[in-house]
């Protein structure tokens, strides 16, 4: 018996029917379920991936057994960033070390590196995908991260898997809980070797299956196929896991260390609760972890919010685990300008060079003017902007400088999470921007019809200004 995708009955109905058949002594029917459908020609046209929801799926490639890949991201063989990106990463690592924090980078392998068995030979040849070259370059990037000074688990061990339970979903970019568990084992092995781990309180955790889960969204690649081709692909289900302390005595401290956990996880949607990555880490490490990940925060959303939190300010962790994937570029200057400023404490306790308050209305308006022509340079200056409404998620600012140059900056906080309405960043200081002096700041106000927004701005002198020029000019490792 063959069921088309339009005739598949609900699982509950099928299960009831099978039960009746078994009770009556009748053999249960055997169904052969067809694969959904071939990708349409439109899916091969990169020009059609022109919307926000499609831009990270260029271009869909069919694999074996209804698997979908992205030619630009999953079938890539090059990994890395620019020389400027490596310099920024090293400055970031050094800033963490000054705060006594060791950073563990969890840089996920691509879908094609892990599941090359799902790529037909014709697909590999058609897209010129060289697995050995991709694996060699992925390993080289991990080694480059390590030379910068990060602690880097060797996730190349997960390449070319043939496990019964898949690492990634067939039609979504996220890993399954099984992929999260296998990654957590490798990461935990690396963390246990860190000297900082020796002083962390231990507690035994146990991970257990806790029902089934379906992807909260249709699946990124599944959704892209439906938008481009109009077909309807089956949702994917997998086992759900939860991890809990093996034993909590009455009145015991849930943190296991008398306070905030000394290991913190920041990351992307992969580190969200659905996949239990933090739970598996707790199991394999035998230690508490604060999961500060934000599933809709991208590369930097969770890190920016955590570094700006009272938890980090008052009790920095000994070990910070930063999870991200090849989806995110590592040369985004706006990210480092925020992270480095926050690691240096923002404007707290620093000399204020300029300040002002404003009531923002719809449209763009000037909110700060260097009336006294204070002659500080970008190299030594930092800006902190606080909205009274902590739900403000987006900052759109224009900066004018004494020499007539202009800069526009857009920053966004995770849309689906509570945030603090605070934006902290260093003024632009690469190349000849470092010697410019700020003249004025304009901010974009709320949407038309919304209430005005109260905002406060400060420009302060950053502590690390004296080293800025030399650090920018050093060659990457």
C-alpha positions, 0 to 999 in steps of 0.5 A: 500500500502506498500513501501519497503525501496528501493522504497520510492519516494523523498518527493517532488514527493510524495507531488506533487502527493498528491497535484494532488490527492487532487485537483482532489477530489481523496483521497490521498493514505496511505502508510505504511513504513516498519522499515529498517531492523534487525541488522545483527549478526556481529553487536553483535560482539564487536571485529568488532568495531575496527576502529576509527569511530566504537569504541564508538558504542560498541555494537549496540542494537536494540530498538523499532521503529528503535531506536539504543542503545550502550550496553557499553555506553547507557545501563551502570548503573555505572557512575563516575571516579577514585579517581585521577579523582575526585582530578583533578576535585576539583583542576580544580574547585578551579583554576576556583574559583581563577579566579572568575569563577563559573562553571556549569556542564551539564552532559547529561543523557544516551539515555537509561535513557531518552528513556527507553520506546524504549527498549523492556523488552527482551533487558533490560533483555538480557543486564541486564539493571537496569533502577532504578540502573542506575538512582540512580547512575547517581544522585549520580554522580551529587551529587558528582560533587556538593560536589566538588564545581561545580554547577550541574543542576539536569538533572535526571529530564529528565529521562524516558521521554514520550514527543511527540518530542524525546530528542535524535535522533533514530540513532544518539548520539546527542540530537534533538533541543527539547532535547536541549530546555528541557535541557536548561530550567533545566540548566537555572533554576540552573543558575538563582539561582547563586549569580553571575547571579544577576549582569549580564545584561539582555536582552529578547530573543525569539526562533522561528522555522526556517525550518527543519534540517537533521543530518549533518552526517548520524548519528553515530549509523546509520553509524555504522549499515551501516558499519557493516551490509550494510543496508541503514537506513533513515535519520532523520529530525527535526525542526530547531530553532534560538533564537534572541533578541526580540528587538535591538534598533538602535545603541544598543550594541548586547552584552547587557552588553557593552562588552563580555558576562559574561556567556560562554558555552563550550561543545561538538557537542551538543552545536553546532549551529544546536541544538540551545542549546545556543539560548535556554539558552539565551531565558530562562536566558534572558541574552547574552551567548558566545558560545565557543563550538567546535562540534569536540572538544571532552571533552576538545577541546573547553575548552582548546581553550577558556582558551587559548584565549585573551577573557578569559585572558582579561575578564574571565566570571562570569559563565562558562557552561561546557556541556559534556556526559558520552562518555568522561572519567574524569580521563585523566591526559593530559586534566587536565595538560592543563586546570590547566596550562591555568587557571594559565596563562601559562608561561606569566609573570613567570620565564623561566627555559629553552627555545629554538627554532627549525626548525622541519623537518619530523621525530623525533628530539631533540628540547630542552636539559637541558645543564646546568642541572638546578635542577627544578622538574616536580612539579614546571615546566610548558611547553609552545610550540608555532608553527609559523604555527597556523594551527598545530593541533597535538603535539607528544612529548617525554620527557627524565628525569635525572633518565633515565625515559621517557614519551610520550605525544600526544595532539590534537586540534579540526581538523575542527576549527581555533586554535592558534598553542599553547600547554600549559601543566604542566609537569607530577607530580602525584606520584613519577613523581613530583620529576623528573627533565627534561633532554630533549624534542623530537618532532615529525615533519611534515609529509614527504614532508611537509614544516619544522615547526618553533617551540619555547619552554619554560619551566617556573615555575608555581605559584601554585607549592608550593601547588602541593604536598599537593593537590595531596595527599588529599583524594577525597570528 
